[in-house]
Amino acid sequence: MVNLAMAVAVPLYIWPTTNAWKPLYNAISAAPNTTFNIIINPDSGPSNGASQPEIVSAVTTLRSYSNVQLFGYVHIEYANRSTDSIHNDIKTYSTWKKTAKSDIHLDGIFIDEAPYETKYLSYMKDIQTYIQKTMPKSHGKVWTNPGIPIDAKFYDYADYVNAYENSYADWNATGHNEIPECLRQKSTVMIYDFPKNAPGKLNSDTKNIIASGYNGTFITTSDGYEDFSSIWSQYVKDVANLTRTTKVKTLPSCKK
């Protein structure tokens, strides 16, 4: 049995108006030993975010914390988006730099709407290769989001795979058993529509997720990612506290 430092996954699809990201800053400060993997999404991609004062200021604030990793959002429409458009987004993010007055550099790319059919393995390999070639050295991590469990071969082309994105009702019914144990250390999950006013349930479910060996998790009472839900601060507190005390069994290796 081992301790696993599960990360808090954050799909940050909120424009940084005044104080809009303050709940995130507060949570990061309150849990300095917890990693926050945060997806930056100015406009379904980089758009002109690097020239927007609000984005520059807010991302620079995130970069001031040592326990964060930042990922730029790119959607690929389940392998239907043009390669040129995908490459342009990745190349744009690669220009996000640290300067004397700001720091908006990223640690990697989050690939949304990733395909699940194995015929697209080479397609995903090419995207990984382009990210690692284009992003600055040591900032080429790849986090993909098929949103469902996928073949283990896809994990060869990603550092993390978001292998579950669905409602709490679905997770509670069958979803918590769908991702093979051998893939969980590289798997993240995003669970929405969690019951409101259920702190005991949140604590026990968070403990079970940590014990199951997942790499990172996001849980919200909302049906989307455009606000910080009523359970946000409690969820982060539970992750921080339970990660220190919850034992995770040694997970098996996937058979090749």
N, C-alpha and C positions, 0 to 999 in steps of 0.2 A: 504494500500500500504506500502511495506517495501523495504529497501535496501538489496540487496543480494550480498555478496562478492564472485563473481564467480572466480574460480581458473583458472589459465593457465595450461592446461594439456600438458605434453611434452613427446612424445614417442622418447626417446633419443637413437636412433639406430646408433650412430656415434662413431667411435673409437676415443679416446681422444689423437690424435696426437697433436703436438705443436700448441696451439691457436685454436684447433678445437672446443672446448667448450667455448671459450671466448665470443661469442655472447650471450650465456646463462648466463654466469657470469655477463656480463654487464647489461642484462635485469633484472636479479634478484636484482642487486644493485640499478638500476634505479626505481624499483617498490617495495620498502620495505614493503608496506602494502598489496601487492598482494601475494596470496599463489601460489606456483608452485608445482604441483604434477608431479614428474619426474620419468619416467620408465627407469631403468638402465638395459641395455641388452648387456653384454659382447660378447655373441656368441649364440644367440637364447636360452639363459639360462645363468646360472652362469659360466659354463665352469670352467676355473682356474683363473677367474678374480681377486680373492682375492690375488693371487700371482703375478699379473701383475703390475709392478710399475706404468704404465700409468693410469690404472684403480684406483689403490689405491690413487695416488696423486690427480686425477681429482675428484673422489668421496669425498675425504677428503675436497677438496675445496668447493664442494657443501654443505657439512655438516657444513661449517663455517657460512652459512646463516641461519637465524632463520625463514625465510619464505618459506622453502622448506619441502616437504615430498618426500621420496625416496621409490620406489617400484621395487622389483626385478622381472624381466621378466621370466615367465614360460609358455610354450605352452602346450596345452593338446589335440590338434588335434580333436576337437569336440567330446571329450570323447572316442577317439580311442587310445590314448597313454596309455601305461601301467601305472598302479598305482605306481609301484615301481619306475619308472623313474621320475614321477611327484614328488613323495615324496623325492627322492634323490636330486632333484633340490631345493626344499623348504628347506630341511635340510642343504644343502650347504649354501644357503643364510642366514640361521639362525646363521651360524658361522662368518658372517661378523660383526666384533666388533669394538669397540673403544679401541685404545691402547695409549700408551704415545706419539707415533709418528704419528698416523693416526686415522681416524674415518670413517669407511665405513659401519656402522650399517644402517639397513634399517627400514622403518616404516611399510612396508607391502609387499604384493606380487601382481603382476599384472598377471592375468590369461588370456592369449591370446587363441583365437580359442575356446571360451566357447560355449557350445551347447545351442540351443534354444528350443528344444523339452522338454515338461514337464516330459517325462519319465526319464529325467536325473536330476531331482530335488534332489533326494537322493545322486546322484553322486557329485553334486556341494556342497551339505551340508557336505559330507564327506571331501571334499577338504578344505572347510572353517574350519571345526573342526581340521583338521591336521595342518593347518597354525596357528591357534590360540594356539594349543597345542605345536607346535614346535618352533615357533618364540619366541624371548625373550619377557617377559611380557611388555605389552602396545605397542608392535611393530607387531601386528598381523592383520593389516588392509587388507581387501580383495577388489581388484578392478578387475572386470571381463570384458571381451571383447567379447560379441557375435557379435558386430558390427551392429546389427539390433534390433529393439524393441522386447522385450520378455515379457512373462507372469510376472505379478507382483510378483508371488510367488518366482521367482528367486532372487528378491531383499532382501528376508529374509536372504540370504546367502552371501551377499556382502555389503560392505560399499559404494561402487560406482559401477555402471554398465556403461560401454561404449556402449550405445545403438544405436550409429550411427557411421559408418565409411564408407564414400563414397565421391563422387566428389561434388564440389560446384554446378554443373549443376543439379545433383539429389537433393541436399539439397534445392536449390532454387525452383525446380519444385514441389516436394511433401515431401521431407524429413523433412522439418521444422515443418510439422504438424503430423508426425507419432508417436512421443513419447507422451503418455498420460500426461496431465498436472500434475496429481497426482504423477507421478514418476520422474519428472524432477529434484527435489532437490537432488536426488541421481544418476542422469544420467549425463554422460559426452558425448561429441560428438567430432569427429575428421573429419575435412573437408579438402580434398585435391583438387588440381587443381583450386585454387581460381584465378580469373582473375588478371593478372599482371597490374601494373600501374593503379590501381583503388582505390586510397586512400579514396575517398568519399564513395564508395560502402563498403569498409572494415569497415569504421567507422559506417555506418548505420546498416550493418548486425551484427556487434559486439553488438551494442546497442540493437537490436532486440533480439539477443540471451540472453543477460543479462536480458532483460525485461521478457523473456519467462521463466526464473527461472531455467536454467540449472546449475548444480554443477560446471562443468568445461568444457573448450573447447580448441581445438587446430585447427588453421586455417593456411594452407600453400599453396603457389602457386605451390609447387613441387608435383610430383605424388607419392612420398614416404616420408620416414622419415630419410634420410641419409644426409641431409644438413639443414642449417637454411636459409629459403627462403628470397626473397627480401623484403617481408612485415613483417618479424619477429619482428624487433624492433618497428615498427609502431603498429603492432597488440598488443604487450604487453603494449605500451603506451596507446592505446585506451582502453584496458581492465582496466588498472589502473585508468584512468580518468573517464571513463563512469560508472564504478562500484560505484563511489562516488556520481554520480548525477542521475543515472537511477533508476526509481521506478519499483518494481516488484509486481505484484498483488499477494495477498494471494492465494496460490495454494490449490486445493481441496485435500482431502484424498481419497485414492483409496477405493472403496467399497469391503469389504471382502465377 
